[in-house]
Amino acid sequence: MTRFGVKTLFIALVFVVSFSCSDGFPPEFPAPDFTLKSPLTGNEVTLSSLSGKPVVIYWFASW
């Protein structure tokens, strides 16, 4: 995927998440904490730093 495609996907996800409901699911089974680099800024983002905010994890596989 090209760099333009990654940026477009990221912006689309942010747009969709920002207009979604913020109720979410109860934290009965919280996700493990992990760190990723932001495709836009290159800064590291941890899942725990987004606590209380809606998060969409898009896991792509080409099989």
N, C-alpha and C positions, 0 to 999 in steps of 0.2 A: 504494500500500500504506500502510496506516495506521501510525502510530508503534508501536502495540501489536503489529502484525503483524511489523514489522522487529525489535523486541525479542524476540519469540517465536522468530522464525527464527534470530536470532543465538544465543540461549540453546540452541536445539536443535542448532545446528551445534557449539557448544562442547561440549555433552554427548556428541554422537556422536564428535567428534574425541578427546575425553579417553579414550574407551574403545576407540579403534582401536589397531592395532599401530603401533609407533614406528619400525619398520625403514625404511620409506620407499623411495624410489628413489635410485639412485646419482646424484650431481650431475654427470653427463656434460654436460648442457645446463642450467646453472642459470637460473632465472627472473630477469628483470631486476628490479632493486630499484624499488619504488614506495611511495608514501605515501598512506594513507587515513585518514579520521577515524573513530574508533570511534562506532557509533551509541548506545552506552550512556553513555560518558563524555565524548565530544567531543574527546578527546585524539588526537593524530596517532600512527599506528602505521606503522612501515616494515616491509617484508618482511624486510629484513636483520636486524631486531631479533628476529625469530622463528626465526632459524637454529637448526636442531637440534630444533625442535618441529614436530609435525604441523600442517599448514595446509590448510584447505579453501577454495578460491576458488569461489564460486557466482556464475556469470555468467548473468544472466537477460535473456532477450530475449522480447518479446511479439509476434513476427511469426508 
